[in-house]
Amino acid sequence: MDHIASLRDTLKRLCPALELREQEPMSRHTSFRIGGPARLMALPADPDQARVAVTAAREAGVVPFFLGNGTNLLVSDEGYDGFVVRCSDRSVSSPEPGILRAGAGLSLAQLAVAALERKLTGLEFAHGIPGTVGGAVTMNAGAYGGEIVQVLRSVSVLNPDGSRAEIPAAQCALGYRRSAFTDGSRLILAADFTLSEGDPAAIQGKMDDLAIRRREKQPLEYPSAGSTFKRPSGHFAAALIDRCGLKGLSVGGAQVSEKHAGFVINRGGATCRDVLELVEEIRRRVRSQTGVELELEIRLLGVGISPARTE
Ligand SMILES: Cc1cc2nc3c(=O)[nH]c(=O)nc-3n(C[C@H](O)[C@H](O)[C@H](O)COP(=O)(O)OP(=O)(O)OC[C@H]3O[C@@H](n4cnc5c(N)ncnc54)[C@H](O)[C@@H]3O)c2cc1C
């Protein structure tokens, strides 16, 4: 029996209530709608189940991949021959005035609405970002002048040995689309946000305004993973791609959006291979025509690497 099969058996024995799925199509868990099967997926509903999943994986010599809503993720067509943990804690509470505590699996839309319901301002920017709290903290997600770093107070994490830690935001190394968690070694369980009192009508108005701006600019009618590339210093990736005449460029079902050159969209039936070939072509042409090197913002899973294993 291999490591993953024995991990599955251990998890079934240790925690019968933990939801496990085998050969789970990752296309169901990514906004690109791309990706072959994950060999084993666990969906812990609370921190105790998450601890069992993480510690059993460590004992089996398997490094888990932590999944949020898959909105910044491209998964190989062959899938991922490893262990995926998707934290499904969607709890939200307000332990102190002005503080919102959210489980890692809560969507940013639900988080922003929870803030609105408590007359708290600061999370309007996050309402239209389709990720979860865990993914947003990992990526330091941001939009329209707002960014997670501006409102994060602390993050509750599970270390690989199963111990829990509360990390203040100042120690989370939050930078442009990166954090102390982008190395994938710790599972984010929850996060606390510091918000200010606000006027509900103004909060709602700002969220509505940003939603309109998003719908006007972004190809939300097609599957994608949002901005394909990071913003290169001194430039905008979309403007460079547009300037190189690449809107509409296609490989198979993958296409540079005609509406927003910063997005690669799945026009139907796109494979991971299509997206990667298109990405390489964009990078090559932008490099040769402008001298700027584009760096992927989208995270990759199962692409060109075998699943992470300890030992
Ligand atoms: C249409 C569209 C619009 C978008 N607009 C924006 C935007 O305006 N601004 C922006 O910043 N992004 C945007 N994105 C990208 C994406 O929504 C964000 O990066 C989001 O924060 C990713 O969250 P997720 O839960 O989907 O994470 P995933 O894509 O599932 O994962 C992203 C990373 O976070 C890690 N991760 C996820 N959950 C956890 C956890 N609990 N513990 C530890 N690690 C974890 C993963 O391992 C991975 O490395 C957009 C995407 C789409 C499809």
The ligand as an ORCA input file, in Angstrom:
! r2SCAN-3c Opt
* xyz 0 1
  C     -12.988     36.597    -11.601
  C     -11.871     36.722    -10.604
  C     -11.549     37.973    -10.077
  C     -10.500     38.104     -9.154
  N     -10.215     39.341     -8.649
  C      -9.220     39.461     -7.747
  C      -8.912     40.748     -7.193
  O      -9.555     41.747     -7.485
  N      -7.893     40.831     -6.302
  C      -7.165     39.734     -5.926
  O      -6.242     39.857     -5.098
  N      -7.420     38.502     -6.437
  C      -8.427     38.349     -7.329
  N      -8.707     37.114     -7.848
  C      -7.870     35.949     -7.475
  C      -8.355     35.156     -6.241
  O      -9.759     35.295     -6.061
  C      -7.617     35.599     -4.982
  O      -6.225     35.365     -5.078
  C      -8.145     34.855     -3.733
  O      -7.562     35.419     -2.589
  C      -7.830     33.354     -3.767
  O      -8.594     32.725     -2.753
  P      -9.016     31.197     -2.843
  O      -9.728     30.861     -1.600
  O      -9.739     30.928     -4.100
  O      -7.584     30.504     -2.851
  P      -7.045     29.296     -3.747
  O      -7.043     29.719     -5.173
  O      -7.751     28.049     -3.411
  O      -5.541     29.202     -3.216
  C      -4.652     30.284     -3.391
  C      -3.456     30.068     -2.479
  O      -3.870     30.135     -1.124
  C      -3.539     28.935     -0.428
  N      -4.606     28.680      0.555
  C      -5.944     28.713      0.344
  N      -6.609     28.464      1.484
  C      -5.670     28.242      2.442
  C      -5.715     27.901      3.834
  N      -6.876     27.755      4.515
  N      -4.533     27.750      4.498
  C      -3.357     27.906      3.860
  N      -3.248     28.205      2.550
  C      -4.391     28.372      1.844
  C      -3.439     27.871     -1.499
  O      -2.610     26.808     -1.088
  C      -2.837     28.665     -2.652
  O      -1.442     28.797     -2.503
  C      -9.757     36.961     -8.770
  C     -10.090     35.692     -9.297
  C     -11.150     35.575    -10.196
  C     -11.507     34.226    -10.739
*
